[in-house]
């Protein structure tokens, strides 16, 4: 049943007119309860009854029941006469006879019911005790709001759903989810907590902090303008970012002369396309004609050949097709028909070949045209620098948050624009201030008119902040539609749709989502409401959805463009490159500072000594302190402390301890033994499954699929044992968690990534470049590099297979996590590989490949190539002397 409070239902019932309450609620409810004919009798001739129930006894005789409905809310003032007056009307109903519609007999009312939608408090009942006593003596049943709501919940819940406003139904679905239940279940520790009870304000920065540019950067043009080539067939899409910036900032980016020439070229290109289309239609028509000739029985009868169409066209060029040796045995009419067929087919073939050749020539001509426009960046770079300065000074500017966000939104547009033009300017860092000094809060941004993209690392609090914002909207009685869901859950609804167009339309999928919640409207009605009414659509976790539904970014853009009064709030990890295409106002969540950590633990432990103990432990273990910077890691630490389990000292040991606990160690702490399998076997199986499902881009799977996965491995051979392993991973371990109907997952995506990272050390047969170059795997390798014995084999693979340049960013990140000695050694190897790849690709300026690897002033100190025995492509390292 919907999680709607009695107060909300009472408010809905009392807001209805008496007649509407009777006709729309009570008549269908009483019909369901009595299983009899129930009719509305209200109006001028009601005779003291608003509703009549034609109830029959066990022998089929009518026993009519009269119902009086009044929206009376008696006060505790016993002098109030309004409640007393109902007895008069009820007595009138008792004396009025009812005609049996089947027998025409006049019958007395057997029972009287009085209904009010208001919930009568005990003090009201006490004040009107005499009324209740007299009512009972006269056979009157009083049903107040409490009784009525219970009847609706028990007897007709669907009717109750139809009464509630759409936003109330949605709220009833979302409110129970606004807890850390999923995380706590995944941890298998502690009790569920409401996210609002432990919610802490998190600092944020504007823009995507993984981009190289923000308001604390100054841009310098490498050259005032540069020629940019555009794809003619995609010109309208590719030119749009430039024209949008021109309109937004009234600057000139596109050189007018080259733009004019480009438009002329595009028109020529279009005319050629029209000509190509005409010849292709001719070709298609002639091909159909030739196919008809081929299918004529006389051709195969005389030639004995059964060629396909292409071979038939080639045969028509040969003389022997009309000089068949057995042609003489046919009569003159047959020979004439055959010759006419071949003659007509040859004419069609000539026309077909001409049209085909013309299409080829036109395509070659079309390809020779290209569109190149001179892009002027100096003016727009100046605008960026001025706007960045203005944003940096906002904290000391006395203007409203909405005005500040307008300025920031403009800067966000410029950052998205320049991110794709990075090669054409250099970046100068400026002194950065503390993010906590910002006068605009995250609440300001989320309540603004802008579409919001909330960015952060795994466990940074993206989901928590979106859930809390949904709760704020519901509790503030926002006068529009509010939807909260994971984007993945919405996208999965496409699996039940047959229409290809509907599958990729988020409007239709959202409508289906609302219908599944219980909203009784058609898909078209709901789509219309979303497009034209006020709405806030909160769709969590783009990064998880895009792995299975690559079309989702385009559909999000279409959804945004289709909302006339609505907005979208979504979230993602930084690793999804396509999110920049959304064009939403980007906000990057910052790690917890020390004060926020303390606030989180104090809320968790209600200011007990538990919080002090954790903060002291973090102070004594700085490596752990550096990584416990978000709600996910803080929750794990708090649950360990809550159960008096020794706290870990590093991030790797934090996750390691969690899985050791789940596979059996925690049971030993409690002195129980629920698992029959060894922790080592369970953990090995979990790692294998996590890796395999991550490789298949899956977050969810069925129990049978998990069993099949183990059956197909070279580790587990006994099918019964594999079934037992999966069942124990589900319970008692709860490493595998139910996530939807008949579907399971590892809980938080970070847990799947950690388990997969443990498996990497074992899988030395991997095609690494496919994984290292995939954003989906970056966090897996990040976790792997923190705890692995060594990562030199990863770097060696990139070097020996010539993809060091492509994987440079991730390799540098992984190297930075290692010990100082290993960092120095691997950076030297990577520098050499980057230099070689740059030379082979013909780059003149290789310095740009090494700007971020700046630990060494002179590479000549590494002339002894023998130090790198497995990098054998180089005979003399001196050829790279001039790198620096």
ABEGO torsion letter per residue (X at the ends): XBBBBAAAAAAAAAABBAAAAAAAAAAAAAAAAAGBBBBBABEAAAGGBABBBBBBBAAGBBBBBBBBBBBBBBBABAABAAAAAAAAAAAAAAABBBBBAAAGBBBBBABBBBBBABBBBAAAAAAAAAAAAAAAAAGBBBBBAAAAAAAAAAABAAAAAAABBAAAAAAAAAAAABBAAAAAAAAGBEBBBBAAAABBBBBBBBEBAABABBAABBBBBABABBBBBBBAAAAAAAAAAAAAAAAAAGBBABBAAAAAAAAAAAAAAAAAAAAAAAAAAAAAAAAAAAAAAAABAAAAAAAGBBBBAAAAAAAAABAAAAABAAAAABBAAAAAAAAAAAAAAAAAAAAAAAAAAAAAAAAAAAAABBBBBBBBAAAAAAAAAAAAAAAAAAAABBBBAAAAAAAAAAAAAAAAAAAAAAAABBBBBBBBBBAAABABBAAAAAABABBBBBBEBBGAGAAAAAAAAAAAAAAAGBBBBBBBBBAAAAAAAAAABABAAAAABAAAAAAAAAAAAGBBBBAAAAAAAAAABBBBBBBBGAAAAAAABAAAAAAAAAAAAABAABBBBBBBBAABAAAAAAGBBBBBBBBBBAAAAAAAAAAAAGGBAAAAAAAAAAAABAAAAAABABAAAAAAAAAAAAAGBBBBABAAAAAAAAAAAAAGAAAAAAGBBABABBAAAAAAAAAAAAAAAAAAGBABBBAAAAAAAAAABAABABAAAAAAAAAAAAOAAGABBBABBGBBBAEBAAAAAAAAAAAAAABAABBAAAAAABAAAAAAAAAAAAABABAAAAAAAAAAAGAAAAAAAAAAAAAAABBAAAAAAAAAAAAAAAAAAAAAAGBABAAAAAAABAABABAAAAABAAABAABAABABAAAAAAAX
